Amino acid sequence: MRNIYMRRGIWLILIGIALNLLGYYLMGEEIYKYGWAMVSGTIAFGVGFLSVIYSLIRKMDRRAIMKERAEDAEEE
């Protein structure tokens, strides 16, 4: 459960890229049902990107808290 946001985010980014590529392929073939793939791909990519950023921020915050606790323990 430790890096679940990072893993989920990376998978969503990859799925988003794949769906956007599918949308561009469908657009190039002049198949007019490409909109669902583009919208879904953009949303998946955005959620994945935010998940990765959230995971990195949590990791930095946890390190700062652990460092602060270690400093407090040394002072006592």
N, C-alpha and C positions, 0 to 999 in steps of 0.2 A: 504494500500500500504506500510505500515510501515515495516512489516516483511515478505514481499513477497518472498525475496530471501531465507529466512530461511525455510518457508513453502515449497516452491518449491524444495529446496535442500533436505529436509527430505523426501518428496514424491519421488524424483528421487533416493535417496539412497534406499528406500524400494523397488521401482520398479527394481532397479539394482540387489538387493539381490534376489528378486523373479525370475528374468530372469536367473541369474546365477544358482540358485537352479534348475530351469527348465532345463537348459543346462546340469547340472550334472545328473539329472534324465534321460534325453534323452541319455546321454553318457552311463549310466549304463545299459540302455535297448538296447544298441547297435543300436540305431537309428542314422543314420549318418547325420541327419539334425540338430545337436545340436550346430553347430558353430555360427549360426545367433543369438541364444539366449545368448551364452557366450559373444560374441562381443558386442551385444546391452546392456547386463547387465553390462559389465565392463565400457562402455562409460557412461551409465546412472548413475552408482555409482560414477564415477569420476567427472562428471558434478555436481552431487548433493553434493558431498563432497566439491568441490570448491565453490559452492554457499553458503554452510553453513559457510565456512571459510570467504568468502567475507562479508557475513552478520555480522559476529562477528567483523571483522576488522572495518567495517563501524560504528558499534555500539560503539566501543571503540573510534574511531576517533571523532564521534559526541559528545561523553561525554567530551572528551578533549577540543574540541572547545567551548562547552557550559561552561565548567569550566573556560577557559581562558577569555571568554567574561564576566563572572560574576566577575572575579578578576579585569578586566579592568574597569567595572562599579563601583566597590568599590573604586578604586583609584581616580576616578573623583569626 
